[in-house]
Amino acid sequence: MTGNRIVAYIDGGARGNPGPAGYGVRIETSAGTIVGELNGAIGVATNNVAEYWGLIAALTYLDEHGFRDVLIRSDSQLLTKQMRGEYRVRNQTLRTLYGQAMTLVGRVGHVEFEHVPREQNVAADQLANAAMNDAKTDAGDALGEVDRSIVQALSPGGSLPGAVLGLGLDVEEVTRVAQLFERYGDRFLSRIFTDTEAAYSRRRRFPAQHFTGRFAAKEAAMKALGTGHSQGVLWRDIEVVRVAGPPLLKFYGAAGRRFETMGAHRSLLTITHTRSLALAQVLLLAE
C-alpha cells in the first residue's frame, strides 16, 4: 500500500431483507486519519443492494474529491468478488448497480478491493445502522402505501394480487442530469419530461434531485416494459405523477400500448435519492 493511498470502508444493510435500508462509508488515509464519513437511507432494498449503494456513494465521493489511488474494504464477499471479476453478477438489479460502480471505478483510476471480517468494519457498520434507523423511522408514513406493497411483494411469504409481469430498476447521478440541463437547457427538459413533471420538480428545494428521480423512474419503467429506448417508446410516454402520497406512473403512446399488450393492469413505483444519486424501482402487475 502506498503512503498516500486512501482507504474506504463500506457497509450496507436492510431491516427485513428487503426492508428499510441504508449504507455507511468511512474514508481514511493509509495512516488512519479520517477523511470523511457518509451514510444515507435508501428506502426499500435488500442487503446486497444496500452494499452496492455504499460502494457507489464512496466512489462518487472519491471521484469528486480527486482521490485516484484507493483501497475499498468491505465485509461483503459477494460484492468484493464481483468487483474483482471473480463472480458473475447474475441478479438484474445488482447488474445495474455494478455497471454504475464500474463506471465510477474507471473515473477514479486505481481502485483495489479487499474483503475484511465484520469486526474490522465496525465504523462503516455503525454508520449504516444509523441510516437504517432513519429509514425504519420514516417507513410508516414516508414510504407510503406503494412502497409498503413492494416490501410485501418482495418479502418471504408476501404476495400481491396478480403476477409480476415486469421489474425495472435504475440508478442515476444527480450531477449527470444537472450537467445535461446546463448543456441543453429547456431542450433537454422538454424532450424528457412532461410539463407536469417539470413544474413539480422546479417547485422543490433541490430541483435536480427530483428531475433525476423522475429520469431514473422512466428508465426503470422502460426496463420493466422490456423495451428500453426502442419500439417507439418515448421519454414523455412515461409520466411520474405526484399530487398527494406516493408517486404514480402513467403510460401513453407506445408505452401505453406495450403496457396493455403485456396484460398489465397496474404499476408500482418507488423513488429515493441522496444529494448525489437517485434510484427508482418499478413493478408491473397483472390484475
C-alpha positions in Angstrom: 0.0 0.0 0.0 1.4 3.4 -1.0 1.8 6.1 1.6 -0.8 8.4 0.0 -3.4 5.8 -0.7 -7.0 6.4 0.6 -8.9 3.5 2.3 -12.7 3.4 2.1 -14.6 1.1 4.5 -18.1 0.4 3.2 -21.2 -1.4 4.5 -24.9 -1.6 3.8 -27.9 -3.5 5.2 -31.7 -3.8 5.3 -34.1 -4.5 8.1 -36.1 -7.4 6.8 -34.1 -8.0 3.6 -35.8 -6.4 1.8 -36.9 -3.6 4.1 -35.8 -0.1 5.2 -32.2 0.0 4.1 -29.1 2.2 4.4 -25.4 2.4 3.8 -22.3 3.7 5.7 -18.9 4.7 4.5 -15.8 5.7 6.4 -12.9 7.1 4.4 -9.4 7.3 5.9 -5.8 7.9 4.9 -3.5 4.9 4.9 -2.3 6.2 8.3 -5.8 6.0 9.7 -6.7 9.7 9.7 -10.4 10.2 9.0 -11.1 12.0 5.6 -14.9 11.7 5.6 -17.9 9.7 6.8 -21.0 9.2 4.7 -24.3 7.4 5.3 -27.8 7.5 3.9 -31.2 5.8 4.0 -32.1 4.5 0.6 -35.7 3.4 1.1 -36.7 -0.2 0.5 -33.9 -2.5 -0.6 -32.1 -5.8 0.1 -28.8 -6.2 1.9 -26.8 -6.6 -1.4 -28.4 -3.6 -3.0 -27.5 -1.5 0.1 -23.9 -2.7 0.0 -23.7 -1.5 -3.6 -25.2 1.8 -2.7 -22.4 2.2 -0.1 -19.8 1.4 -2.7 -21.3 3.9 -5.2 -21.5 6.6 -2.5 -17.9 6.0 -1.6 -16.7 6.0 -5.3 -18.7 9.2 -6.0 -17.1 11.0 -3.1 -13.6 9.8 -4.0 -14.1 10.9 -7.6 -15.5 14.3 -6.6 -12.6 14.9 -4.2 -9.9 13.9 -6.7 -8.6 10.7 -4.9 -7.1 8.4 -7.5 -5.4 5.6 -5.5 -8.0 3.8 -3.4 -8.4 0.6 -1.5 -12.1 -0.4 -0.9 -12.7 -2.6 2.2 -16.0 -4.4 2.6 -17.2 -7.3 4.7 -19.4 -8.5 1.8 -17.7 -11.3 0.0 -20.2 -11.2 -2.8 -19.6 -7.5 -3.6 -15.8 -7.9 -3.3 -15.6 -10.9 -5.6 -18.0 -9.3 -8.1 -16.0 -6.1 -8.3 -12.8 -8.2 -8.7 -14.3 -10.1 -11.5 -14.2 -13.4 -9.7 -18.0 -13.8 -9.5 -20.5 -13.0 -12.3 -23.3 -10.5 -11.5 -26.4 -12.6 -12.3 -29.1 -10.5 -10.5 -30.7 -7.9 -12.7 -30.9 -5.3 -10.0 -27.3 -5.8 -9.0 -26.1 -5.6 -12.6 -27.4 -2.1 -12.8 -25.6 -1.1 -9.7 -22.5 -3.0 -10.7 -22.4 -1.1 -14.0 -22.7 2.2 -12.2 -19.9 1.2 -9.8 -17.6 0.1 -12.7 -18.1 3.5 -14.4 -17.1 5.3 -11.2 -14.0 2.9 -10.8 -12.9 4.0 -14.3 -13.2 7.7 -13.3 -11.3 7.3 -10.0 -8.4 5.4 -11.6 -6.6 2.9 -9.4 -9.1 1.0 -7.2 -8.5 -2.3 -5.4 -11.0 -4.3 -3.4 -10.3 -6.2 -0.2 -12.6 -8.4 1.9 -12.4 -7.8 5.6 -14.1 -9.5 8.6 -17.1 -7.6 10.1 -15.1 -6.8 13.2 -12.7 -4.8 11.1 -15.6 -2.8 9.5 -17.3 -1.6 12.7 -17.3 2.2 11.9 -19.0 1.7 8.5 -21.4 -0.8 10.0 -22.4 1.7 12.7 -23.0 4.4 10.1 -25.1 2.0 8.0 -27.2 1.1 11.1 -27.8 4.7 11.9 -29.1 5.2 8.3 -31.3 2.1 8.6 -32.7 3.5 11.9 -33.7 6.7 10.0 -35.2 4.6 7.2 -37.2 2.5 9.6 -38.5 5.6 11.5 -39.7 7.1 8.3 -41.1 3.8 6.8 -44.6 4.0 8.2 -45.6 7.3 6.6 -42.9 8.5 4.2 -42.7 5.3 2.1 -46.5 5.3 1.6 -48.8 2.5 0.5 -47.0 1.9 -2.7 -43.7 1.2 -1.0 -45.3 -1.0 1.6 -46.8 -3.0 -1.2 -43.4 -3.5 -2.7 -42.0 -4.6 0.6 -44.8 -7.1 1.0 -44.4 -8.4 -2.6 -40.6 -9.0 -2.2 -40.6 -10.3 1.4 -40.6 -14.1 2.1 -44.2 -15.3 2.1 -45.5 -11.9 0.9 -47.9 -11.6 -2.1 -49.7 -9.1 -4.2 -52.8 -9.6 -6.3 -51.7 -10.6 -9.7 -48.4 -11.8 -11.1 -45.4 -9.5 -11.5 -45.0 -9.1 -15.3 -42.1 -6.7 -15.3 -39.4 -5.4 -12.9 -37.1 -2.5 -13.6 -34.5 -0.6 -11.5 -32.3 2.3 -12.4 -29.7 4.4 -10.6 -28.7 7.9 -11.9 -26.2 10.5 -10.8 -27.7 13.9 -9.9 -24.7 15.7 -11.4 -25.1 13.9 -14.7 -28.7 15.1 -15.1 -27.8 18.6 -13.9 -25.0 18.7 -16.5 -27.3 17.7 -19.3 -29.7 20.6 -18.3 -26.8 23.0 -18.2 -25.7 21.9 -21.6 -29.0 21.7 -23.4 -31.4 23.8 -21.2 -35.1 23.6 -21.9 -34.5 21.4 -25.0 -33.4 18.6 -22.7 -36.3 19.1 -20.2 -39.0 19.3 -22.9 -37.6 16.1 -24.6 -37.5 14.1 -21.4 -40.2 15.5 -19.0 -43.9 16.4 -19.3 -44.9 19.9 -18.4 -46.4 18.5 -15.1 -43.2 16.8 -14.2 -41.1 19.9 -14.9 -43.4 22.1 -12.9 -43.4 19.8 -9.9 -39.6 19.4 -9.9 -38.9 23.1 -10.3 -41.1 23.8 -7.2 -38.9 21.7 -5.0 -36.0 23.0 -2.9 -33.4 20.9 -4.9 -34.9 20.5 -8.4 -32.0 18.5 -9.8 -32.7 15.6 -7.3 -36.3 15.4 -8.3 -35.6 15.6 -12.1 -33.0 12.9 -11.6 -35.5 10.7 -9.7 -38.0 11.0 -12.5 -35.4 10.3 -15.1 -34.5 7.1 -13.2 -38.2 6.2 -12.9 -38.6 6.5 -16.7 -35.5 4.3 -17.3 -36.8 1.7 -14.8 -40.2 1.7 -16.4 -38.7 1.1 -19.8 -36.8 -1.8 -18.4 -39.9 -3.2 -16.8 -41.8 -2.8 -20.1 -38.9 -4.7 -21.8 -38.4 -2.1 -24.5 -35.6 0.2 -23.3 -35.3 3.2 -25.7 -36.9 1.2 -28.6 -40.1 0.1 -30.1 -41.3 3.7 -30.4 -41.3 4.3 -26.7 -40.5 8.0 -25.9 -39.4 9.5 -22.6 -42.6 11.6 -22.4 -44.7 8.4 -23.0 -44.0 7.7 -19.3 -45.0 10.2 -16.7 -44.4 10.4 -13.0 -47.4 12.0 -11.2 -47.4 13.0 -7.6 -50.2 15.1 -6.1 -50.5 13.6 -2.6 -49.0 10.4 -1.3 -46.5 8.2 -3.2 -45.6 8.8 -6.9 -47.6 7.1 -9.6 -46.9 6.2 -13.2 -48.9 7.0 -16.3 -48.3 5.4 -19.7 -49.1 7.0 -23.0 -48.4 6.3 -26.7 -46.2 3.3 -27.4 -45.5 2.8 -23.7 -49.3 2.5 -23.0 -49.7 0.1 -25.8 -46.9 -2.1 -24.6 -48.4 -1.9 -21.0 -51.7 -3.3 -22.3 -50.1 -5.9 -24.6 -48.2 -7.3 -21.6 -51.5 -7.8 -19.8 -50.5 -5.3 -17.1 -53.2 -3.6 -15.1 -51.3 -1.5 -12.6 -47.8 -0.4 -11.7 -45.9 0.3 -8.5 -43.1 2.9 -8.3 -40.7 3.8 -5.6 -38.2 6.7 -5.9 -35.4 7.6 -3.4 -32.5 9.9 -3.6 -29.5 11.3 -1.8 -27.6 14.5 -2.8 -25.6 12.7 -5.4 -27.7 9.6 -6.5 -31.3 8.7 -7.3 -32.8 5.2 -7.5 -36.1 4.2 -8.9 -37.8 0.8 -9.0 -40.9 -0.2 -11.0 -43.2 -3.3 -10.8 -45.8 -4.0 -13.5 -48.6 -6.2 -12.2 -51.3 -8.3 -13.7 -54.9 -7.9 -12.4 
